[in-house]
Amino acid sequence: MIVLEFKAKGKTTQYVAIDEAIRTCQFVRNKAIRFWMDNRGVGQKDLYRLSKVLRHEFSFVKALNSSACQASIERAYSSIARFYDNCKKSVPGKKGYPQFKKNNRSVEYKTSGWSLSETRKQITFTDKKGIGKLNLKGTWNLNFYQLEQIKRVRLVRRADGYYVQFLISADNKVETQPTGKTIGLDVGLKEFYTDSNGHTEPNPKFYRTGEKRLKFRQRRVSRHQKGSTNRKKAINKLGRVHLKISRQREEHAKRVARCVIQSHDLVAYEDLRVKNLVKNHCLAKSINDAGWYQFRKWLEYFGVKFGRITVAVNPAYTTSQCSNCGAVVKKSLSTRTHVCECGFVMDRDWNAAINILKLALGTTGHVGTWIYDPNASGDSTSTHAGEILCEQVGSMNEESPHL
C-alpha cells in the first residue's frame, strides 16, 4: 500500500463544506464511542448498525456518504480494539481508554462518494455535503494506477490548507544490487546518529532553531481575546510554524534513512522505547526534537522497499559494554569518551554503534520490520501502526517527489 497526497484547491464555500463533513465524521465517531461506553461488549457490527440509526435520525449525517460514516465507525472501533489489546497484554501505565474527539481534522471515504476526472487532476465528491469538484495540485501522477487500486480517499485539514490523500494498493519494491556492507547506528542528542564506522550525522535541532518564532507567535495568540477572529488568525499562523518544523524533521529523517538503506545491506539500530524516554522532563524536548521514531520508521520502510535487512536490537548495555573486550564500563551522560581497563579508548557513541552491529550480526534479530510484518522475529517495535488509513496521517509511504 502507498499513500499519495495532493493539495486541494477550491472555493471558500467548498472549504466550508469540507469542514462540515469533518465535523459530521467527528460526531459519528463520538456517538459510537458513547454507545460502546453505555453498552459494554458491543462489537463492530453493532456499531455499523448504529451508523444506520444515526443516518435515519440526523439529516446532516445522512448527507454524508455512507462509506464515510462507516470509516468513522472503524476509527472508533480501532481505538476500542487497541484498548482491549493493551489490557490483554498488560501494558504498564495507561491503556489508552477511548476518548472523544474534540478537534478532528479529516474525513475518509472508501470506494464510493467520489469520482476522478479523466485527466486525474480533479476529484468530485458526490455526496450531499456540497464539496463538489476540487483541483489536485501535486507532482504525483494518478494515471499510473487503476481506479480499482484506490481503496480509500481522505480529506485532511491542516494549518496551510486542505489536502487529499489516496490509499493505493500497489507494490512499492525496487530491485537493488547488494553492497556487501553492514552498519550499526546509535542515535543521540548531540549528534543525530553515530555509525559503526565512526561517521556522525549532525543533529539539525529544528524545534530549537524555530523556538524563537514559536514564542513570538504564541505571544500574538495570547494578546487576542478568546473566540475573536484575530485570535483564530493568530492560532493559524502559530500552527503554520509548528507544521513547518514537523515537516522539516520528517523530511530530514526520510532523506537520511534513504541514504543509509541504499548504502548498506544490513542496518542495525536500537529498539528504543521513546514513549518511556520522554518521561524524563529534562530531556523530553530534545528527544522529541531529534525525531528518533521518524528515523526508525523510514529505515524500516526503505528497508522493505529496497530489499534490505533492518535489525532492531535490545539497547541494554550497548553504551556501557566495551566493544573490544566486552567488559562493562559504567558512565554518566556527561562522560562522552569510553575508556576501558584493557586500554581501549573511543567515543562512547562510536563504541555503542559497534556493539549494536555485533548484536545484530550475532542473532537473527528483528529481520525486516514489525510495522509491515507482525510475524517478523526479534524484538517487537516500540510503536504500533494502524491498519486503516485514519491511523496513517504521517504515512511512511508518502515519499517526497524530490527523492
ZIPE-V72606 format. One line per field, one symbol per residue. phi: phi as a letter, one per 40 degrees, with the letter a starting at -180 (. if undefined). psi: psi as a letter, one per 20 degrees, with the letter a starting at -180 (. if undefined). burial: b if it has 9 or more other ideal C-beta (glycine too) atoms within 8 Angstrom, else e. Layout:
phi = ???
psi = ???
burial = ???
This chain:
phi = .bbbbbccbaccccccccccccccdcccccccccccccbcgcbcccccccdccccccbccccccdccccccccccccccccccccccccfccgccgddbccbacbabbbccbgaaccccgbbbbcccccgcgcbcbbiccbcccbccccccabbbbbbcbhbbbbbcbcacbbbcbccbgbbabbbcabcbcabcccgcbbcccfcccccccccccccccccccccgccccccccccccccccccccccccccccccccccccacbbbacccccdcccccccbdccccccgccdccdcccccccccgccbbcbcccgcccccccbgccbcacccccbcbbccgcbadcccccccccccccccacfccgacdcbccccgccccbbcccbcccbccdcccccccc
psi = pqpppqppparhhhhhhghhhghgghggghhggghhhimpiqahhhhhhhghghhhhphhhhhqqhhhghhhghgghghghhghghghilpqbqjlppqqphmqjqppqcjrjrqqrhikiqpppjajikgbpppporiqoiiiqqhhiohqppppprhjaqqpppopoqpkqppqqqijqqqqpoqahgqgqpriiiqqpqohmhgghjhghghghhhhghhqqpirhhhhghhghghhggggghhggghghgggggggghiqhppqrqmpnhhhhiioihigghghhhlhggggghghghgggjkrppooqpipjhhhppigijqpoqqrhioipooqhijppqphhgghhghggghghiqhbmpcphhhnijqrapqqiqpqrirhijlglpiimrqii.
burial = bebbbbbbebeeebbebbbbbbbbbbbbbbbbbbbbeeeeeeeeebbbebbeebbeeeebbbbbbbbbbbbbbbbbbbbbebbeebbeeeeeeeeeebeeeeebebbbbbeebbebbeebebbbbebebebbebbbebeeebeebeeebbbbbbbbbbeeebbbbbbbeeeeeeeeeeeeebbbbbbbeebbbbbbeeebbebbbbbeebeeebeebbebbeebeeeeeebeebbbbbbbbbbbbeebbbbbbbbbbbebbbebbbbbbbbbebeebbeeeebbebbbbbbbbbbbbbbbbbbbbbbbbbbbbebeebbebbbeeebebeeeeeeeebebeeebebbbbbbbbbbbbbbbbeeebbbbbbbbeeebebbebbbeeeebbbbbeebbbbeeeee
